[in-house]
Amino acid sequence: MNNISKKTSISLAIIAAVVIAVSLGWVLARGTTFGETIERIEYPLIDLRHRWYVQRADVADEIVLLVITDESLTRFEDNLGRWPWPRRVWGAIIQHLSEARAVKFDVGFWEKSPLEVSPQIMDRMRQQLAQLQRYQTTQPERAKEIYQQLEASFNDLAVSDDVLLGNATAEAGQVVHSLTTEELVPGVDTLPPLAEQILNRYGWQLSGDVKAAARGSMVVPIEELAEIANQIAHIDFFPDQDGIARRVQPFVGSQLQQGDRLYVPLLGIAGHLGEMTREAEYKSRHLKIGDHRLPIDHRGKVPIRYRGKFREYTAIPVEAILEPLITGADPVYKPEWFEDRVVLIGATAAGLFDLQATPTDPAQPGMGIHAALYEMLRTGDYLEPERPEQTVLSVISVGLLVGIITIYFSPLLGLLAVLGVLGLLFVAGFQLFSFGYTINLSLPLLTGILVYGGLTTHNVFYEQQQKKFIRDAFQHYLPESVLETILADPDRLVLEARRRKVTVLFMDIAGFTSLSEGLEATEVANRLNELLTGLSRCVFKHEGIIDKFIGDELMAEFGLLEVEPPEQETRACRAADDMLKELANYNERNPDDPLDIRIGMNTGWVAAGNMGSEDLFDYTVIADAVNLGSRLEGVNKVYGTKCMLSGETAKGLPEEALIREIDRVRVKGRDEPVTIHQWLGWRDEVGKDKIEAAEIYEKALSCYRAKKFEEALNELTKLPDDDSAANWLSDRCRELIEEPPADDWEPVTTLTSK
């Protein structure tokens, strides 16, 4: 397996491991203590969506909150006494609210009120007695009238506050009173008779996979309310682990002595769920009550859809109703003002301990939650809870998308893209919330972070390993500039086999075998290393790549890597030119044992990549173009030249390069003839004589190819005697003069040796 696919495979394994671990771990943890801990991570994100939504939704005007404030408690201490107020006060308030659609008490009447006489009644009766004494002799009729008033006051004292409250509740007909429950203790709790009576009258029968809260003893309203309320509802909240009310138990219940279990609804939803039947069925994902389909989570709880904060509801302090009733003044809120409105009566006074933490308010009166529930039922604006398959799907989608981005994008672009994906996830979560759907954001976010972090860590580790591998493998074969470029971006070094057009250069030291016969092995190695070091630097100087050393032979490529500069043919020839100069310098340092080199160059398409076995391989090139470059190095022996290049390489050279076409040859192992050129140097560096000599040779070569062998010889006599290529062509012309070629003769030299 090559490096790129191995890296990708490990990256995919990291993605799969994170996605599977998060998805499977979350599914298995649901319903456990650990699962609840995981859920707590999501709570702040849910609360953020609640706060975002309440800023965009409106609360209903039909909901009225009748509030017992701190001022309410202090304002009536002189005439009503300290809290709790006499029950007849609430009876009078109920009578004033007789036009309302429903009156719901988030205040419990769970204990009998004592028979008390208020200071106001006592003062009034004392005044009546004094008047009776004053008028009984002088104004008998007036005294009789006062006596009747005094008798009515005594009769009024004989009627308890609880009875007055019950009578007012019965007359109104739309009043919902509340109860509360206590924790179930198996084998200990028993249900009081009054509680059984209330459950038998108001209790609901639930079917299906019932997930309502099973409670023990119930703290129920007083007997005077047990048979006459419109509905009895519970006011218990079961907040999440962090104490915030995001969900409610729509029903709580207890077991009767005969074994039946009955339930009562929550105050906020009582009065809207078809109380005539008092039946409900728990489905897998919703609670079916008549025409209502309340979404429920896996615990059977209903998510609360908050549409506004407490202060946004129409709130009236209770003194606005109570004071006109006491003083007889004209009320601001007349009974008809409450027509078709739902009135929730509760407390905001800190001393009454009815504050609940919600996503929108850290200390909200419980009546505000009941108002939100009523409004949810009124509008049908339910909130679907998080569903397992949606969470798993989002975890998989985010994990794969972040993984693909991290694998295939650059680090900076990848980071921006990942942030964009997570940002889109956030936007989608908020938009879906506005349509009533809750998706889990924390787990997909966690997945994205883990995938990105895991892949980034892997990439860093992989790049460090890759850089070490590249430096160890190529530091002796690549020029420093190319090596640093690759190390800066290792992915630019593609080690997979691929097709590239390169210029290959082969260099061989001529006569080195015979030289080594007269020297010690260590001396041979020193001489070889000295020369090859200088020649290697010539390749590196022009940003070529040394492929390998084979004894006294060097193989190099130009244009193999994408990070290399352009003009590979020019760079190869400059390197060859510097090699010849380096050879001259070497021979000056070693005049007793001079050496010579031969260079062959060719340009063509090759297969570049790791070649060898799975255990031992080398990064190199293979192709016919490589073989031809090697053959051209040996062709120098035939023509007595030092540097030979093919026609393909010659095509890529600029005009400043001085080369001359030597011949067309058919090298061993190749049927197709190739044109070969001799490297002479750069026009601005060589003398005028050398340029003219190249022109003479080319003229002679044209005559030779036109079978004008005598004319070719005449031109060649103008060249120096040490021009080996010219001497070869002269000999060839003489041979053809002595034995004229056939009519189908072609000017191609077939070489029989490498």
SVG drawing of the C-alpha trace seen along z (x, -y; Angstrom):
<svg xmlns="http://www.w3.org/2000/svg" viewBox="-90 -59 142 67">
<polyline fill="none" stroke="black" stroke-width="0.4" points="0.0,0.0 1.4,-3.4 1.8,-6.3 -1.1,-8.3 -3.6,-5.5 -2.2,-4.4 -2.7,-7.9 -6.2,-8.1 -7.0,-4.7 -5.9,-5.7 -7.8,-9.0 -11.0,-7.1 -10.4,-4.7 -10.2,-7.8 -13.4,-9.2 -15.2,-5.8 -13.9,-5.3 -15.1,-8.7 -18.5,-8.5 -19.2,-5.0 -18.0,-5.7 -20.1,-8.9 -23.2,-7.4 -23.1,-4.0 -22.0,-5.3 -24.9,-7.8 -27.5,-5.3 -26.4,-2.8 -26.1,-5.5 -29.7,-6.8 -31.6,-6.2 -28.5,-5.7 -26.8,-8.0 -24.0,-8.4 -26.6,-9.3 -28.0,-11.9 -24.6,-13.4 -24.2,-13.5 -27.6,-15.2 -26.4,-18.0 -23.9,-19.0 -26.8,-19.8 -28.8,-21.8 -27.0,-25.2 -27.5,-24.9 -31.2,-24.1 -31.6,-27.1 -29.9,-29.3 -32.4,-28.3 -35.3,-29.0 -34.0,-32.5 -33.6,-33.1 -37.1,-31.9 -38.9,-33.9 -37.6,-37.1 -39.4,-36.2 -42.7,-34.8 -45.7,-36.6 -47.7,-35.7 -51.5,-35.5 -53.5,-38.4 -56.2,-35.9 -53.8,-34.7 -54.0,-36.8 -51.8,-36.3 -53.3,-37.4 -50.2,-37.8 -49.6,-37.8 -46.7,-40.2 -44.6,-41.2 -46.5,-44.4 -49.8,-42.4 -48.7,-40.7 -47.8,-43.9 -50.6,-46.0 -53.5,-44.1 -51.9,-43.1 -54.0,-45.6 -57.4,-44.4 -56.8,-40.8 -54.0,-39.9 -50.9,-38.0 -50.7,-35.4 -52.5,-33.1 -55.6,-35.3 -59.0,-34.2 -60.6,-31.8 -63.6,-34.1 -61.3,-36.6 -60.6,-34.1 -64.3,-33.3 -64.9,-37.0 -62.2,-37.1 -63.6,-34.0 -67.0,-35.7 -65.4,-38.8 -63.8,-36.5 -67.1,-34.7 -66.9,-35.9 -63.5,-34.3 -63.2,-31.1 -61.2,-29.4 -59.7,-30.3 -56.6,-28.2 -55.1,-28.3 -51.4,-27.8 -52.1,-28.3 -53.1,-25.3 -55.9,-25.1 -54.8,-21.9 -55.5,-22.6 -58.7,-23.5 -58.7,-27.2 -59.2,-28.0 -62.4,-29.9 -61.0,-33.4 -62.7,-36.7 -60.9,-39.6 -60.3,-42.9 -62.5,-44.7 -65.5,-42.4 -65.0,-42.9 -64.9,-46.6 -68.0,-46.6 -69.9,-44.5 -68.8,-46.7 -70.1,-49.7 -73.4,-47.9 -73.8,-47.0 -73.1,-50.6 -75.7,-51.9 -78.2,-49.3 -77.8,-50.5 -78.2,-54.1 -81.4,-53.7 -83.3,-50.9 -85.3,-53.4 -85.3,-56.5 -85.6,-55.0 -87.1,-51.5 -87.3,-51.1 -83.7,-52.1 -82.6,-49.8 -84.5,-47.0 -82.7,-47.6 -79.3,-47.6 -80.2,-44.4 -80.9,-42.7 -77.5,-43.8 -75.8,-42.5 -77.7,-39.2 -76.4,-38.9 -72.9,-39.4 -73.2,-36.6 -74.7,-34.4 -71.8,-35.3 -69.3,-34.2 -71.1,-30.9 -70.2,-30.1 -66.5,-29.0 -64.2,-30.5 -63.8,-27.0 -67.5,-26.8 -67.6,-30.2 -64.7,-29.3 -66.4,-26.1 -69.7,-27.9 -67.9,-30.4 -66.1,-27.6 -69.3,-25.8 -71.1,-28.9 -68.3,-29.8 -68.1,-26.3 -64.8,-26.9 -62.3,-26.9 -59.3,-24.5 -57.8,-23.8 -54.4,-22.2 -52.8,-19.4 -49.3,-18.3 -47.7,-14.9 -45.0,-13.3 -42.3,-10.8 -43.4,-7.2 -42.0,-4.9 -43.0,-1.3 -44.8,0.5 -45.0,-2.6 -47.2,-5.2 -51.0,-5.0 -53.5,-7.2 -55.8,-9.3 -59.5,-8.7 -60.0,-12.2 -57.3,-11.7 -59.0,-8.5 -62.2,-10.4 -60.6,-13.1 -58.8,-10.5 -62.1,-8.6 -63.8,-11.8 -61.1,-13.6 -58.6,-10.9 -57.6,-9.9 -57.0,-6.4 -53.8,-6.0 -53.0,-3.3 -50.1,-2.2 -46.5,-2.4 -47.4,-4.7 -44.5,-6.8 -46.3,-9.2 -44.8,-9.8 -45.9,-7.3 -46.2,-9.1 -47.0,-8.1 -49.2,-10.3 -51.1,-13.2 -51.6,-16.5 -55.1,-17.4 -57.5,-20.3 -59.9,-20.6 -63.1,-18.6 -65.2,-21.6 -63.5,-21.7 -63.3,-17.9 -66.6,-17.6 -67.3,-20.9 -64.1,-22.0 -64.2,-21.9 -60.9,-20.0 -58.2,-19.1 -54.6,-19.3 -51.1,-18.8 -48.6,-21.6 -45.4,-19.5 -42.4,-20.3 -39.7,-17.7 -36.8,-19.8 -33.8,-18.5 -30.6,-17.6 -29.4,-21.2 -32.7,-22.4 -34.1,-24.0 -37.7,-23.3 -37.5,-22.3 -39.9,-19.4 -43.0,-18.5 -44.7,-15.4 -48.2,-15.8 -49.7,-13.3 -48.8,-12.1 -50.7,-9.4 -51.1,-7.1 -52.6,-3.7 -56.0,-3.3 -56.6,-0.7 -58.4,1.6 -55.3,1.6 -56.3,-0.8 -53.9,-3.6 -55.4,-6.9 -53.7,-10.1 -54.3,-13.9 -53.0,-16.3 -50.7,-19.2 -52.3,-22.6 -51.0,-24.2 -52.8,-21.7 -55.8,-20.9 -59.0,-22.2 -57.9,-21.7 -57.5,-18.0 -61.0,-16.6 -61.8,-16.1 -65.2,-14.6 -63.5,-11.3 -60.4,-11.5 -58.5,-9.0 -55.1,-9.2 -52.8,-6.8 -49.0,-6.8 -47.6,-6.1 -43.9,-5.7 -43.5,-9.3 -46.5,-11.2 -49.3,-11.3 -52.7,-10.9 -55.5,-12.8 -58.6,-13.3 -57.5,-15.4 -54.3,-16.4 -50.9,-14.8 -48.4,-16.0 -44.8,-15.1 -43.0,-13.2 -39.4,-12.1 -38.2,-8.7 -39.1,-9.5 -42.7,-10.4 -42.1,-14.1 -43.5,-16.9 -41.0,-19.6 -42.1,-23.0 -42.5,-25.5 -41.7,-28.9 -43.2,-31.7 -42.3,-34.6 -40.9,-35.6 -43.0,-36.1 -43.0,-39.9 -44.5,-39.7 -47.8,-38.2 -50.6,-40.4 -50.1,-40.4 -52.4,-42.1 -51.5,-42.4 -54.2,-40.8 -54.7,-44.1 -56.2,-45.6 -59.1,-43.2 -59.1,-42.9 -58.9,-46.6 -62.1,-47.7 -63.9,-44.6 -62.9,-45.8 -63.4,-49.6 -66.4,-49.4 -64.6,-51.6 -65.2,-51.2 -62.8,-48.5 -60.4,-49.1 -60.8,-45.5 -64.5,-44.9 -65.9,-41.3 -66.7,-41.7 -63.0,-42.5 -62.1,-38.9 -64.6,-37.5 -63.1,-34.6 -59.8,-35.0 -57.9,-32.3 -56.8,-33.6 -53.8,-31.9 -53.5,-32.8 -50.1,-32.5 -47.4,-34.2 -44.2,-36.1 -43.6,-37.0 -40.2,-35.5 -41.6,-34.4 -44.1,-32.0 -41.3,-30.0 -42.9,-29.5 -40.0,-30.4 -38.7,-28.0 -35.6,-28.2 -36.4,-28.1 -34.3,-28.5 -35.5,-32.1 -35.4,-33.2 -33.3,-31.9 -36.1,-32.6 -39.6,-32.6 -42.9,-32.1 -44.3,-28.6 -47.5,-30.2 -45.4,-31.4 -44.7,-27.8 -48.3,-26.9 -49.1,-29.8 -46.6,-28.6 -48.1,-25.1 -51.6,-26.5 -50.4,-28.6 -48.7,-25.6 -52.0,-23.7 -53.9,-26.7 -51.7,-27.4 -50.6,-23.8 -47.1,-25.1 -45.5,-22.0 -41.8,-21.3 -40.6,-17.9 -37.9,-16.5 -34.6,-15.2 -34.9,-11.9 -32.2,-9.1 -32.1,-8.5 -31.8,-12.3 -28.9,-12.6 -27.1,-9.5 -27.7,-10.9 -26.4,-14.3 -23.3,-12.8 -22.5,-10.6 -23.1,-13.5 -21.0,-16.0 -18.3,-13.5 -18.0,-12.5 -18.2,-16.1 -15.6,-17.4 -13.4,-14.4 -13.5,-14.9 -12.8,-18.6 -9.9,-17.9 -8.4,-15.2 -8.7,-17.0 -8.5,-20.7 -5.4,-22.7 -5.1,-23.4 -6.2,-27.0 -9.0,-26.4 -10.0,-23.2 -10.2,-25.0 -12.4,-27.7 -14.6,-25.1 -15.0,-23.1 -16.0,-26.2 -18.4,-27.0 -19.9,-23.5 -20.3,-23.8 -21.8,-27.2 -24.3,-25.9 -25.2,-23.2 -25.9,-25.9 -28.0,-27.8 -29.9,-24.7 -30.5,-23.9 -32.0,-27.3 -34.1,-27.4 -35.5,-23.9 -36.2,-24.9 -38.4,-27.8 -40.4,-25.2 -40.8,-23.0 -38.0,-20.5 -35.1,-20.0 -32.0,-18.5 -28.9,-17.6 -26.1,-20.1 -23.6,-19.1 -22.9,-15.6 -22.4,-16.6 -20.3,-19.5 -18.3,-17.1 -18.0,-14.7 -16.8,-17.4 -14.2,-18.6 -13.0,-15.1 -12.7,-14.2 -10.9,-17.5 -8.7,-17.2 -7.9,-13.5 -7.2,-14.0 -5.1,-17.1 -3.1,-15.3 -2.7,-12.4 -1.7,-14.8 0.9,-16.5 2.3,-13.1 2.2,-11.8 3.8,-15.0 6.6,-14.7 7.1,-11.1 6.9,-12.0 9.4,-14.8 11.8,-12.5 11.3,-9.9 11.8,-12.4 14.9,-13.9 16.4,-10.5 15.6,-9.2 16.4,-12.3 18.8,-14.5 21.7,-13.0 19.8,-13.0 18.0,-16.3 19.3,-19.9 18.6,-21.7 16.2,-24.2 14.0,-21.4 14.3,-19.4 13.2,-22.4 10.3,-23.1 9.1,-19.5 9.5,-19.5 7.4,-22.7 4.6,-20.8 5.3,-17.0 2.1,-16.3 3.7,-17.9 6.0,-14.9 3.8,-12.3 5.4,-8.9 2.8,-7.0 3.8,-5.8 2.7,-8.4 3.6,-9.6 6.0,-12.5 8.0,-14.1 11.6,-14.4 15.1,-14.9 17.4,-12.1 21.1,-12.5 23.6,-9.6 27.3,-10.2 30.0,-7.6 33.7,-8.0 35.7,-6.8 38.6,-4.4 38.0,-4.3 38.2,-0.5 41.7,-0.4 42.7,-3.2 41.4,-1.2 43.6,1.8 46.7,-0.1 45.4,-1.6 44.4,-0.4 40.7,0.0 40.6,-2.8 42.4,-5.1 40.0,-4.2 37.0,-5.0 38.6,-8.3 39.2,-9.3 35.7,-8.3 34.0,-10.1 36.0,-13.2 34.9,-13.4 31.3,-12.3 30.9,-14.8 31.9,-17.6 29.7,-16.3 26.7,-15.8 26.9,-19.4 26.7,-20.4 23.3,-18.6 22.1,-20.1 23.2,-23.6 20.7,-23.4 18.0,-21.8 18.2,-18.3 17.6,-15.1 20.2,-12.4 18.4,-9.1 21.2,-6.7 24.9,-5.9 25.9,-2.7 29.6,-2.3 31.3,-5.1 28.0,-6.0 25.6,-8.7 21.9,-8.9 20.0,-12.2 16.6,-13.6 15.3,-17.1 11.6,-17.8 10.7,-14.8 9.0,-16.7 6.4,-19.4 8.3,-21.6 11.2,-21.9 11.7,-25.0 10.7,-24.9 13.1,-24.6 14.3,-21.1 16.4,-20.7 18.3,-23.9 19.0,-23.0 20.2,-19.6 22.6,-21.1 23.9,-23.7 24.5,-20.9 26.4,-18.9 28.4,-21.9 29.4,-22.4 30.3,-18.8 32.8,-19.2 34.3,-22.2 34.4,-20.3 36.2,-17.4 38.9,-19.9 39.3,-21.2 39.7,-17.6 42.3,-16.8 44.3,-19.9 44.3,-18.6 45.3,-15.1 47.6,-15.6 49.2,-12.2 45.9,-10.3 43.6,-12.3 40.0,-11.1 37.4,-11.6 33.6,-11.5 30.9,-10.8 27.4,-12.3 24.2,-11.3 20.8,-13.1 17.3,-12.4 13.9,-13.9 10.7,-11.9 7.8,-10.4 8.6,-8.0 6.8,-6.2 8.1,-7.7 7.5,-6.2 8.6,-3.6 10.1,-0.6 11.1,2.7 9.6,5.1 7.3,4.3 10.3,4.6 13.0,2.8 12.2,0.2 13.7,-2.9 12.1,-6.0 13.2,-6.0 12.0,-6.2 11.6,-3.6 10.7,-3.9 12.3,-3.6 13.3,-7.3 15.5,-6.3 17.1,-3.5 17.9,-5.9 19.5,-8.4 21.8,-5.6 22.6,-4.5 23.5,-8.1 26.1,-8.1 27.8,-5.1 27.4,-6.7 30.1,-9.2 32.7,-6.4 31.8,-6.0 32.1,-9.7 34.8,-10.6 32.6,-13.2 32.0,-14.0 28.3,-15.0 25.6,-13.7 21.9,-14.6 18.9,-13.5 16.8,-15.6 14.0,-15.8 16.3,-17.4 17.7,-19.7 14.2,-21.0 13.8,-22.4 17.1,-24.4 17.2,-28.2 19.2,-29.8 22.0,-30.6 22.9,-26.9 25.5,-25.8 25.0,-22.3 25.6,-20.6 23.8,-17.7 26.2,-14.8 24.2,-12.0 21.1,-9.8 21.7,-6.5 19.9,-3.3 21.0,-2.3 21.2,1.3 17.8,2.6 15.9,-0.2 14.6,0.0 13.6,-3.7 16.5,-5.9 17.1,-9.1 18.9,-12.3 21.9,-13.0 23.6,-16.3 26.9,-17.2 26.9,-19.7 29.5,-22.4 28.6,-25.1 27.0,-28.5 27.5,-30.9 28.5,-33.7 31.2,-31.6 32.8,-29.8 35.0,-31.4 34.0,-32.4 36.1,-29.6 34.0,-27.0 30.7,-28.5 32.1,-28.6 33.3,-25.0 29.8,-23.9 28.4,-25.5 31.0,-23.8 30.2,-20.4 26.5,-20.9 27.2,-21.9 29.3,-18.8 26.6,-16.6 24.1,-18.0 26.4,-17.0 26.9,-13.6 23.2,-13.0 22.8,-14.1 25.4,-11.5 27.8,-14.4 30.6,-12.7 33.5,-14.6 32.0,-17.9 31.5,-16.8 35.2,-15.8 36.2,-19.2 34.2,-20.9 35.6,-18.6 39.2,-19.5 38.5,-23.0 38.0,-21.6 40.8,-21.0 42.5,-17.6 41.4,-16.9 37.7,-17.2 36.8,-13.5 33.3,-13.8 34.6,-15.4 37.2,-12.7 34.5,-10.0 32.4,-11.6 35.5,-11.9 36.3,-8.2 32.6,-7.4 32.6,-9.5 35.8,-7.8 34.2,-4.4 31.2,-5.4 33.3,-6.8 35.2,-3.5 32.0,-1.5 29.1,-3.7 25.8,-3.1 22.7,-1.5 19.9,-3.6 17.8,-3.0 20.6,-4.0 19.6,-6.1 22.1,-8.2 21.5,-6.3 24.3,-4.7 23.4,-1.4 25.3,-0.8 26.0,2.7 27.3,2.0 26.0,0.1"/>
</svg>
